[in-house]
């Protein structure tokens, strides 16, 4: 299952990247991406129904981590499609409209706070009820949509995980739209800073901040933080997971950039004390 999933996810992400590189979001491009994701999900479903899972742990892993990544892409691009097609004309109406979209995301977070905490704290105590097919518990206040879904390819909470992942990305997208709107409306607004250090260095910095829990009281997803840094500093991090794994396996000084930051700051402080 692992090999099949990695291959099909890589194939999907490569196809999406090829489409996105061409230009900014356009309605036609988003439609094409949505069709790609639907085809991918159809292929994954066919594989699951044919091959099944080796054990319960493999099933939980698929519905808790693997399927939600693909479904989150569908939710994300479908949401962007709706946002762009319903966007009003005029500077103030657009800003008001985008702020309403942010409020929707906040409401979803507030209404599902307990599950957000369960998922983001890597809790596993309810996994067999939440991420195994047919094991739903009505006492967990299930969404009505679950009972209308294909129960051979769904659990009670895999869609909720996908929604969490997607909402993080949607928030970044909407906030970026608002930022660009402010930039266009205010020519004196400062331009974006470009990251001119190495990609390895910024990934080292991102993970250290993430593990320190300095964003949203430690609840911010690493993907959201990475996306934010990409947008803020005009840098493409690519497969930052892989880069981080390489950092962990670095034999000599895995925190080279952070160590250099500390040494440089102390040196500058000492130089200023001497003046």
RODO-2510 file (C-alpha; in nm, 4 decimals, decimal comma):
residues 275
     n   res          X          Y          Z
     1     x     0,0000     0,0000     0,0000
     2     x     0,2791     0,2419     0,0947
     3     x     0,4567     0,2067    -0,2399
     4     x     0,1349     0,2465    -0,4392
     5     x     0,0293     0,5527    -0,2387
     6     x     0,3675     0,7272    -0,2664
     7     x     0,3782     0,6686    -0,6405
     8     x     0,0262     0,7949    -0,7101
     9     x     0,0695     1,0980    -0,4817
    10     x     0,3962     1,1886    -0,6535
    11     x     0,2281     1,1523    -0,9919
    12     x    -0,0591     1,3791    -0,8841
    13     x     0,1622     1,6476    -0,7290
    14     x     0,3875     1,6523    -1,0345
    15     x     0,0857     1,7002    -1,2642
    16     x    -0,0498     1,9790    -1,0419
    17     x     0,2877     2,1529    -1,0272
    18     x     0,3174     2,1372    -1,4060
    19     x    -0,0185     2,3141    -1,4379
    20     x     0,0543     2,5743    -1,1697
    21     x     0,3948     2,6685    -1,3090
    22     x     0,2333     2,7982    -1,6269
    23     x     0,0695     3,0997    -1,4575
    24     x    -0,1296     3,2222    -1,1592
    25     x    -0,4622     3,0677    -1,0679
    26     x    -0,7126     3,0805    -1,3502
    27     x    -1,0580     2,9264    -1,3528
    28     x    -0,9690     2,6822    -1,6308
    29     x    -0,6493     2,5755    -1,4591
    30     x    -0,8264     2,5110    -1,1299
    31     x    -1,0895     2,3051    -1,3125
    32     x    -0,8162     2,0948    -1,4729
    33     x    -0,6512     2,0357    -1,1351
    34     x    -0,9827     1,9309    -0,9774
    35     x    -1,0332     1,6713    -1,2524
    36     x    -0,6803     1,5386    -1,1913
    37     x    -0,7532     1,4930    -0,8203
    38     x    -1,0867     1,3206    -0,8886
    39     x    -0,9131     1,0764    -1,1237
    40     x    -0,6483     1,0103    -0,8602
    41     x    -0,9084     0,9402    -0,5899
    42     x    -1,0952     0,7085    -0,8243
    43     x    -0,7747     0,5138    -0,8885
    44     x    -0,6947     0,4951    -0,5146
    45     x    -1,0478     0,3778    -0,4339
    46     x    -1,0288     0,1040    -0,6970
    47     x    -0,6973    -0,0151    -0,5516
    48     x    -0,8318    -0,0182    -0,1937
    49     x    -1,1487    -0,2080    -0,2820
    50     x    -0,9475    -0,4615    -0,4812
    51     x    -0,6462    -0,5113    -0,2532
    52     x    -0,7799    -0,4122     0,0899
    53     x    -0,5468    -0,3627     0,3874
    54     x    -0,3018    -0,6004     0,5527
    55     x    -0,4214    -0,5082     0,9017
    56     x    -0,6087    -0,2460     1,1047
    57     x    -0,2979    -0,0314     1,1521
    58     x    -0,2536     0,0011     0,7770
    59     x    -0,6210     0,0973     0,7415
    60     x    -0,5907     0,3618     1,0147
    61     x    -0,2761     0,5027     0,8561
    62     x    -0,4499     0,5312     0,5196
    63     x    -0,7656     0,7036     0,6450
    64     x    -0,5900     0,9224     0,9040
    65     x    -0,2887     1,0387     0,7027
    66     x    -0,2828     0,9274     0,3398
    67     x    -0,6309     0,9692     0,1941
    68     x    -0,6837     1,3087     0,3686
    69     x    -0,3803     1,4558     0,1910
    70     x    -0,5394     1,3887    -0,1473
    71     x    -0,8911     1,4887    -0,0406
    72     x    -0,7515     1,8088     0,1139
    73     x    -0,6220     1,9066    -0,2296
    74     x    -0,9717     1,8585    -0,3703
    75     x    -1,1302     2,0681    -0,0939
    76     x    -0,8643     2,3369    -0,1347
    77     x    -0,8894     2,3785    -0,5115
    78     x    -1,2680     2,3526    -0,5073
    79     x    -1,2792     2,6263    -0,2429
    80     x    -1,0416     2,8462    -0,4435
    81     x    -1,2604     2,7877    -0,7484
    82     x    -1,5682     2,9065    -0,5572
    83     x    -1,3846     3,2050    -0,4088
    84     x    -1,2607     3,3205    -0,7483
    85     x    -1,5889     3,2678    -0,9346
    86     x    -1,7939     3,4482    -0,6683
    87     x    -1,5502     3,7323    -0,6038
    88     x    -1,7251     4,0724    -0,6380
    89     x    -1,5956     4,3796    -0,8176
    90     x    -1,4471     4,6787    -0,6397
    91     x    -1,1721     4,7130    -0,3812
    92     x    -1,3859     4,7402    -0,0673
    93     x    -1,6347     4,4648    -0,1646
    94     x    -1,3463     4,2265    -0,2398
    95     x    -1,1797     4,2954     0,0945
    96     x    -1,5109     4,2464     0,2775
    97     x    -1,5749     3,9256     0,0829
    98     x    -1,2318     3,7800     0,1641
    99     x    -1,2670     3,8663     0,5310
   100     x    -1,5978     3,6774     0,5358
   101     x    -1,4164     3,3741     0,3971
   102     x    -1,1666     3,3958     0,6836
   103     x    -1,4528     3,4115     0,9326
   104     x    -1,5971     3,0908     0,7825
   105     x    -1,2658     2,9162     0,8466
   106     x    -1,2621     3,0461     1,2040
   107     x    -1,6185     2,9183     1,2622
   108     x    -1,5211     2,5730     1,1369
   109     x    -1,2240     2,5725     1,3730
   110     x    -1,4397     2,6792     1,6691
   111     x    -1,7096     2,4218     1,5896
   112     x    -1,4574     2,1369     1,5666
   113     x    -1,2103     2,2419     1,8340
   114     x    -1,2080     1,9070     2,0152
   115     x    -1,1197     1,7167     1,7008
   116     x    -0,8567     1,9735     1,6024
   117     x    -0,6912     1,9112     1,9392
   118     x    -0,7180     1,5328     1,8982
   119     x    -0,5613     1,5372     1,5529
   120     x    -0,2894     1,7943     1,6148
   121     x    -0,1702     1,6402     1,9391
   122     x    -0,1164     1,3073     1,7560
   123     x    -0,3652     1,1380     1,9910
   124     x    -0,4435     0,7758     1,8959
   125     x    -0,6886     0,6657     2,1666
   126     x    -0,9951     0,6844     1,9374
   127     x    -0,8290     0,5898     1,6089
   128     x    -1,0116     0,2583     1,5716
   129     x    -1,3473     0,4368     1,5974
   130     x    -1,2511     0,7367     1,3843
   131     x    -1,0416     0,5819     1,1074
   132     x    -1,1646     0,2253     1,0559
   133     x    -1,4551     0,1652     0,8196
   134     x    -1,7799     0,0629     0,9839
   135     x    -1,6604     0,1456     1,3357
   136     x    -1,8356     0,4811     1,3702
   137     x    -1,9716     0,5889     1,7069
   138     x    -2,2966     0,7881     1,6944
   139     x    -2,2065     0,9476     2,0295
   140     x    -1,9255     1,1386     1,8577
   141     x    -2,1804     1,3714     1,6896
   142     x    -2,1134     1,2581     1,3350
   143     x    -2,1835     1,4829     1,0368
   144     x    -2,4939     1,3814     0,8404
   145     x    -2,2837     1,3755     0,5239
   146     x    -2,0924     1,0740     0,6573
   147     x    -2,4015     0,8512     0,6377
   148     x    -2,4520     0,9528     0,2741
   149     x    -2,0916     0,8841     0,1747
   150     x    -1,9483     0,5645     0,0271
   151     x    -1,8809     0,3688     0,3452
   152     x    -1,6520     0,1273     0,1603
   153     x    -1,4074     0,4150     0,1074
   154     x    -1,4834     0,6399     0,4062
   155     x    -1,4578     0,6461     0,7824
   156     x    -1,6364     0,8805     1,0204
   157     x    -1,3487     1,1298     1,0427
   158     x    -1,1105     1,1020     0,7464
   159     x    -1,2922     1,3900     0,5736
   160     x    -1,2561     1,6037     0,8875
   161     x    -0,8780     1,5552     0,8745
   162     x    -0,8764     1,6557     0,5078
   163     x    -1,0801     1,9633     0,5988
   164     x    -0,8236     2,0660     0,8623
   165     x    -0,5374     2,0364     0,6131
   166     x    -0,7316     2,2178     0,3401
   167     x    -0,8498     2,5000     0,5665
   168     x    -0,4916     2,5783     0,6648
   169     x    -0,4044     2,6193     0,2967
   170     x    -0,7206     2,8155     0,2185
   171     x    -0,6400     3,0551     0,5012
   172     x    -0,2950     3,1183     0,3555
   173     x    -0,4472     3,1752     0,0117
   174     x    -0,7108     3,4226     0,1345
   175     x    -0,4648     3,6104     0,3550
   176     x    -0,2263     3,6329     0,0604
   177     x    -0,5086     3,7738    -0,1525
   178     x    -0,5806     4,0357     0,1138
   179     x    -0,2120     4,1236     0,1395
   180     x    -0,1811     4,1661    -0,2370
   181     x    -0,4968     4,3757    -0,2341
   182     x    -0,3454     4,6058     0,0277
   183     x    -0,0254     4,6267    -0,1751
   184     x    -0,2162     4,7311    -0,4882
   185     x    -0,4329     4,9801    -0,2982
   186     x    -0,1378     5,1293    -0,1149
   187     x     0,1617     5,1857    -0,3450
   188     x     0,3713     5,2927    -0,0464
   189     x     0,3285     4,9555     0,1218
   190     x     0,6621     4,7736     0,1635
   191     x     0,7441     4,5171    -0,0991
   192     x     0,7954     4,1514    -0,0148
   193     x     1,1363     4,0448     0,1071
   194     x     1,3176     3,7786    -0,0962
   195     x     1,4924     3,4950     0,0865
   196     x     1,8478     3,4899    -0,0462
   197     x     1,9874     3,2289     0,1904
   198     x     1,9885     2,8584     0,1151
   199     x     1,6726     2,6481     0,1040
   200     x     1,8205     2,4156     0,3659
   201     x     1,8738     2,7116     0,6004
   202     x     1,5139     2,8356     0,5877
   203     x     1,3764     2,4829     0,6327
   204     x     1,6001     2,4402     0,9367
   205     x     1,4580     2,7683     1,0705
   206     x     1,0945     2,6732     0,9955
   207     x     1,1157     2,3390     1,1752
   208     x     1,2890     2,4906     1,4773
   209     x     1,0123     2,7527     1,5107
   210     x     0,7461     2,4844     1,4596
   211     x     0,8875     2,2581     1,7310
   212     x     0,9233     2,5575     1,9627
   213     x     0,5460     2,6071     1,9259
   214     x     0,5648     2,9813     1,8571
   215     x     0,2782     2,9897     1,6028
   216     x    -0,0851     2,9694     1,7229
   217     x     0,0241     2,8278     2,0598
   218     x     0,1889     2,5338     1,8887
   219     x    -0,1235     2,4366     1,6923
   220     x    -0,0090     2,5555     1,3483
   221     x     0,0471     2,2754     1,0976
   222     x     0,4004     2,2538     0,9528
   223     x     0,2553     2,2717     0,5997
   224     x     0,0842     2,6014     0,6833
   225     x     0,4039     2,7464     0,8292
   226     x     0,6060     2,6377     0,5253
   227     x     0,3478     2,7834     0,2867
   228     x     0,3464     3,1093     0,4810
   229     x     0,7260     3,1379     0,4561
   230     x     0,7091     3,0631     0,0830
   231     x     0,4591     3,3445     0,0307
   232     x     0,6252     3,5900     0,2686
   233     x     0,9789     3,5502     0,1374
   234     x     0,9178     3,4513    -0,2254
   235     x     1,0900     3,1150    -0,1998
   236     x     0,9937     2,7705    -0,3309
   237     x     1,0682     2,5100    -0,0629
   238     x     0,9831     2,2109    -0,2811
   239     x     0,9716     1,8833    -0,0860
   240     x     1,0658     2,0333     0,2511
   241     x     0,9882     1,7035     0,4296
   242     x     1,2664     1,5325     0,2375
   243     x     1,5075     1,8189     0,3035
   244     x     1,4327     1,7964     0,6758
   245     x     1,4992     1,4217     0,6739
   246     x     1,8358     1,4938     0,5116
   247     x     1,9031     1,7530     0,7827
   248     x     1,8279     1,4982     1,0531
   249     x     2,0670     1,2520     0,8932
   250     x     2,3428     1,5093     0,8468
   251     x     2,6476     1,3629     1,0184
   252     x     2,8189     1,6939     1,0864
   253     x     2,6202     1,9656     1,2668
   254     x     2,2505     1,9187     1,1706
   255     x     2,1735     2,2702     1,3062
   256     x     2,4446     2,4553     1,1185
   257     x     2,2312     2,7576     1,0251
   258     x     2,0827     2,8019     1,3739
   259     x     2,4280     2,7785     1,5287
   260     x     2,5560     3,0413     1,2868
   261     x     2,2622     3,2703     1,3715
   262     x     2,3418     3,2459     1,7414
   263     x     2,7138     3,3052     1,6912
   264     x     2,6543     3,6049     1,4620
   265     x     2,4033     3,7654     1,7007
   266     x     2,6337     3,7256     2,0027
   267     x     2,9264     3,8651     1,8038
   268     x     2,7277     4,1723     1,6933
   269     x     2,6072     4,2322     2,0495
   270     x     2,9640     4,2148     2,1790
   271     x     3,0834     4,4540     1,9069
   272     x     2,8140     4,7059     2,0001
   273     x     2,9072     4,6764     2,3712
   274     x     3,2645     4,7664     2,2827
   275     x     3,1653     5,0924     2,1089
***
